Amino acid sequence: MERIVIEGCAVATVDDQGTEYADGHLVIEGGRLTAVGAGAAPGAYPDARRVDGRGCLATPGLINTHHHLYQWITRGLAQDETLFGWLTQLYPVWERLDAELLHAAVGAGLGWLALSGCTTTTDHHYVFPAGAGDLFAAEIEAARRIGLRFHPCRGSMDLGRSAGGLPPDSLVEDTDAALAATEAAIDAYHDPTPGAMLRVAVAPCSPFSVSTKLMTEAAALARRRQVRLHTHLAETADEQEYCMATFGRTPVEYAEELGWLGEDVWLAHGVHLDDAAIARLAATGTSVAHCPSSNARLGAGIARVRDLLNAGVPVGLGVDGAASQEAAHLGAELRQALLMARAVGGPGALTPRQALWMGTRGGARCLGREDEIGSLEVGKYADVVLWRLSDLGHADITDPVAALVLGPPASVELLLVGGRPVVESAELRTASPDALAAEARRANHRLLAARRTR
């Protein structure tokens, strides 16, 4: 692994002190940061690759805390629906998914995430049609091809329409089979070692698609195997009404009753939370993946991000599934998070640096990896983004963090994952973007054609 010296760039470390350098350097050796500071790098480093960072801002790599990568090949459908209507329209499409289609979707989605400044991403995959092949293996193979840190979440649904759930019976699994498959995924793929590129989480889908038994036993399984827990919660008013009618509890009350609050849990969305719910998340150390663009696309509402942060709830950012957020650009989600917070809370609701914190440190806390990634500090893994800010869209914004967050999406000059280049000069280096796009286009056509011929 080559030694890399980056000099002449602005640096936003996102450390505890919010340290920044107008003209700074980074030194990367053995996949870790060995020097971060002002001015030129100390030492000669004659054998290093030197990167001219002038006109750029170095930040930690962005961390995507919620996604559904399989949806990449079903973008642009159900354009005017709320969540429940959107799901009802798309479930019949997704039940035609197979391993080949998923591999194409994941490759394209991860390639695009890399180009948007993402170095670590989750994926919440909960759709397992009968006869589809080994879907979990297919997405992991695609992730290895692209080279991002990957946290696939083995999802599940066992509450079909005939039992009072939302998904069709054809898309749900038997409860015991889902639990067994989840544990098998942990056995096969989870890597708990420091700096791991692949970690598995346990992730039943939602209160309206998962039985109480599956939620409870999944939590027990995760804690027995010492992996993290993830699910959707409090995304829409419809979900709130469903939980009150079905369980006699709010979504957070229901989750707590089932053992689904704690420092090992991060919840997607958290839009419809009252003061009591926020207090319980804070008291238990439960994290939230904030997905502002998806929430806006589906008309779900605006999460109370300022109140969550004030209470001490760790908040990360997620692009969510590409069928509910077609842009899927994590860098742009920094700006969207800031604007949505200010739309309801005024100009003091969120600052550009707080948005960057959510996209980096906040995401690392959601995934339990704050000691490894999420900030530019000596000893941490070299997950680094060098953003080009000398172009026409950014050049006259003198505050580089404001330029990144408030300006148009910045191009990625260099993206390193553990010191390995994945993007250079705004070009993906680990796979051909044209090939990924062609594979995704073919997969989209085959999936939609299969639906029409049913």
MOMOUR-V773445 format. One record per pair of residues at least 4 apart in sequence whose ideal C-beta (glycine too) atoms are under 6 Angstrom apart, sorted by the first residue. I is the first residue (numbers start at 0). J is the second residue. If there is no record, write none. Layout:
BEGIN
[[I	J] [I	J]]
END
This chain:
BEGIN
[[0	30] [0	418] [1	48] [2	28] [2	47] [3	27] [3	48] [4	26] [4	40] [4	44] [4	47] [4	49] [5	25] [5	50] [5	52] [6	24] [6	39] [6	40] [6	52] [7	51] [7	52] [7	53] [8	52] [8	55] [8	57] [9	21] [9	56] [9	399] [10	20] [10	23] [10	57] [11	19] [11	58] [11	400] [12	18] [12	374] [12	375] [13	59] [13	356] [13	359] [13	360] [13	374] [14	18] [14	374] [14	376] [20	37] [23	37] [24	40] [25	35] [25	57] [26	33] [26	34] [26	40] [27	381] [27	418] [28	33] [30	381] [30	417] [30	418] [31	380] [31	381] [32	377] [32	379] [32	381] [35	375] [52	385] [54	389] [55	385] [55	386] [55	387] [55	412] [56	386] [56	388] [56	399] [56	403] [57	385] [58	384] [59	359] [59	373] [59	374] [59	375] [60	118] [60	382] [60	384] [61	116] [61	117] [61	329] [61	358] [62	119] [62	362] [62	363] [63	117] [63	120] [63	317] [63	318] [63	329] [64	121] [64	288] [64	315] [64	317] [64	362] [64	365] [65	267] [65	288] [65	290] [65	317] [65	319] [66	120] [66	121] [66	122] [66	318] [67	123] [67	320] [68	104] [68	105] [68	108] [68	122] [69	101] [69	104] [70	320] [70	321] [70	322] [71	104] [71	107] [71	108] [71	321] [72	104] [72	439] [72	442] [72	443] [72	446] [73	92] [73	322] [74	321] [74	322] [74	325] [77	85] [77	88] [77	89] [80	84] [80	85] [81	297] [81	298] [82	235] [82	297] [83	237] [86	90] [89	93] [90	166] [90	167] [90	170] [92	450] [93	126] [94	128] [94	169] [94	170] [95	446] [95	449] [95	450] [96	100] [96	126] [96	128] [96	131] [97	131] [97	132] [98	132] [98	133] [98	134] [98	137] [100	442] [100	446] [101	134] [101	137] [101	138] [102	137] [102	141] [103	438] [103	439] [103	442] [105	109] [105	138] [105	141] [106	141] [106	435] [107	435] [107	439] [109	142] [109	145] [109	147] [110	145] [110	427] [110	430] [110	432] [110	435] [111	327] [112	117] [112	120] [112	329] [113	414] [113	421] [113	422] [113	427] [114	427] [115	328] [115	329] [115	330] [116	329] [116	330] [116	384] [116	411] [117	329] [118	382] [118	416] [119	148] [120	147] [121	150] [121	152] [122	151] [123	152] [123	154] [123	202] [124	154] [125	154] [125	155] [125	156] [125	204] [127	172] [135	184] [139	188] [142	149] [144	430] [145	429] [145	430] [146	416] [146	421] [146	429] [148	196] [149	197] [150	198] [150	366] [151	199] [152	200] [152	202] [152	229] [153	181] [153	184] [154	202] [154	204] [155	172] [155	177] [155	203] [156	166] [156	171] [156	204] [156	208] [156	209] [157	171] [157	172] [157	174] [157	177] [157	210] [157	213] [158	162] [158	164] [158	208] [158	209] [158	210] [159	164] [159	166] [159	168] [159	171] [160	167] [160	168] [161	168] [164	207] [164	208] [165	207] [165	208] [166	170] [166	171] [166	208] [172	176] [172	177] [174	212] [174	213] [178	216] [181	201] [184	188] [184	199] [185	189] [185	199] [185	224] [185	226] [188	197] [188	199] [189	198] [189	199] [189	226] [190	195] [190	197] [194	380] [199	226] [200	226] [200	227] [200	229] [201	217] [201	220] [201	221] [201	226] [201	228] [202	229] [202	230] [203	209] [203	213] [203	214] [203	217] [203	230] [204	208] [204	209] [205	231] [206	242] [207	241] [209	213] [209	214] [213	217] [214	257] [215	257] [218	258] [218	259] [221	226] [221	228] [227	263] [227	367] [228	263] [228	264] [229	265] [231	267] [232	250] [232	254] [232	266] [233	250] [233	269] [233	270] [233	271] [233	272] [234	238] [234	268] [234	270] [234	299] [235	299] [239	271] [241	245] [242	246] [242	250] [242	253] [246	253] [248	252] [248	253] [251	276] [251	279] [254	259] [254	260] [255	260] [259	264] [260	283] [260	285] [261	283] [262	284] [264	285] [265	286] [265	288] [265	365] [266	287] [267	288] [268	290] [269	287] [269	302] [270	294] [270	299] [270	300] [270	302] [272	276] [272	277] [277	306] [277	307] [277	310] [280	285] [280	312] [281	310] [281	311] [281	312] [286	313] [286	364] [286	365] [287	312] [287	314] [288	315] [288	317] [289	302] [289	304] [289	314] [289	316] [290	294] [290	317] [290	319] [291	335] [291	336] [291	339] [292	324] [292	335] [293	319] [293	323] [293	324] [294	299] [296	323] [296	324] [297	323] [301	339] [301	343] [303	307] [304	340] [305	340] [305	344] [305	348] [307	312] [307	314] [308	314] [313	361] [313	364] [314	357] [314	361] [315	357] [315	361] [315	362] [315	365] [316	332] [316	336] [316	357] [316	358] [318	324] [318	327] [318	329] [318	332] [319	323] [319	324] [321	327] [328	408] [330	408] [331	408] [333	354] [333	358] [333	404] [334	404] [336	354] [337	349] [337	354] [340	344] [340	348] [340	349] [341	346] [341	348] [344	348] [349	353] [349	354] [351	400] [351	401] [351	404] [352	400] [354	404] [356	360] [356	361] [357	361] [359	373] [360	373] [360	374] [363	368] [363	369] [363	372] [363	373] [364	369] [368	372] [369	373] [371	380] [372	380] [372	382] [380	417] [381	415] [381	418] [382	416] [383	415] [384	414] [385	412] [385	413] [386	403] [386	409] [387	410] [387	412] [388	393] [388	399] [388	402] [389	394] [392	406] [392	407] [393	402] [393	406] [396	401] [396	402] [396	406] [401	405] [402	406] [403	409] [410	425] [411	422] [411	425] [413	423] [414	421] [414	422] [415	420] [416	421] [420	428] [421	429] [422	427] [423	428] [427	432] [430	435] [444	448]]
END
